Amino acid sequence: MYMAIAVETSKNPIKRTDYKVWFLELSDHGDVIGLGVKTREEVVQSLFRSIRRTGKSNWKAFTKNSDASKPIEIYDFISQSTYENTHFGSLPTLHEFQETLNRLQMNLELRPIAC
């Protein structure tokens, strides 16, 4: 299972839809077993693989101002929002997520990845 936690947008205004999704990889018990980054296309491919294998999404998103995570579905990529996805448009930016980590005193720094 993957939990989308932040979105990193492209600095180039022409490539606004070329964003990266930071995520936590979770075990079946909900334990964090990894931290990673995928492009929008990689998330869609992962989502299709999961649906073909199990019939359901293996991605969730914990969006801003929400008390619970929500599954990410294929139809989310059809909507018209800032990042072409209803969940990613509501995800914290990488900077906002880093501020949260700092407040939690996690002593972990996330930096943008070069495009």
C-alpha positions in Angstrom: 0.0 0.0 0.0 1.2 3.5 -0.8 0.2 6.7 1.0 0.7 9.9 -1.0 2.0 12.6 1.4 3.3 15.5 -0.7 3.4 16.9 -4.2 6.5 18.5 -5.8 5.5 20.7 -8.8 7.8 21.5 -11.7 9.5 24.9 -11.5 8.9 25.3 -15.3 5.5 26.9 -15.8 5.2 25.1 -19.2 5.5 21.7 -17.5 3.0 22.4 -14.8 1.5 18.9 -15.0 4.9 17.3 -14.6 4.8 16.8 -10.9 6.2 14.2 -8.6 4.4 12.5 -5.7 6.2 11.8 -2.5 4.8 8.7 -0.8 5.2 6.3 2.1 5.2 2.6 1.4 3.2 0.8 4.1 3.2 -2.9 5.2 -0.1 -4.8 5.5 0.0 -3.8 9.2 0.3 -0.1 8.4 4.0 0.2 9.3 6.1 2.5 7.2 8.6 0.4 5.3 9.8 3.0 2.8 9.8 6.5 1.5 9.8 7.2 -2.3 9.0 9.5 -5.2 7.1 8.7 -8.4 6.1 10.8 -11.3 2.5 11.3 -12.2 2.8 8.7 -14.9 4.4 6.2 -12.6 1.6 6.6 -10.1 -1.0 5.9 -12.8 0.9 2.8 -14.0 1.1 1.5 -10.4 -2.6 2.2 -9.9 -3.5 0.3 -13.1 -1.3 -2.7 -12.1 -2.9 -2.8 -8.7 -6.4 -2.7 -10.1 -5.6 -5.5 -12.6 -4.1 -7.7 -9.9 -6.5 -7.1 -7.0 -9.5 -5.1 -8.4 -8.8 -2.1 -6.1 -6.5 0.8 -5.6 -3.3 0.3 -3.6 -2.9 4.1 -3.3 -4.3 6.5 -0.7 -3.8 10.2 -0.1 -3.9 12.1 3.1 -5.0 15.5 1.9 -4.8 19.0 3.6 -7.6 19.7 6.1 -8.7 16.0 6.2 -9.0 13.7 9.2 -8.8 10.5 7.2 -7.0 9.2 4.1 -8.9 8.5 0.9 -8.2 6.0 -1.9 -6.8 7.3 -5.1 -8.8 6.0 -8.1 -8.3 6.2 -11.8 -11.2 8.7 -12.2 -9.2 11.1 -10.1 -6.9 11.7 -13.0 -9.8 12.7 -15.3 -10.8 15.6 -13.1 -9.9 19.3 -13.8 -7.9 20.5 -10.8 -4.6 22.2 -10.3 -2.5 19.0 -10.8 -5.0 17.1 -12.9 -5.9 15.1 -9.9 -8.4 15.8 -7.1 -6.2 14.3 -4.4 -2.8 15.8 -5.6 -4.3 19.2 -5.9 -5.1 18.9 -2.2 -1.8 17.3 -1.1 0.6 19.5 0.8 3.6 20.8 -1.2 7.0 19.3 -0.3 7.8 22.5 1.6 4.5 22.3 3.6 5.2 18.7 4.4 8.8 19.5 5.5 7.3 22.2 7.9 5.1 19.5 9.4 8.1 17.2 9.9 10.0 20.1 11.5 7.2 20.7 14.0 7.1 17.0 14.8 10.9 17.3 15.4 11.4 14.3 13.1 15.0 15.4 12.3 14.3 14.4 8.6 14.8 16.7 5.7 13.1 16.2 2.3 14.6 18.0 -0.7 13.3 18.5 -4.2 14.6 16.1 -6.8 16.3 17.6 -9.9 14.2 17.2 -13.0 
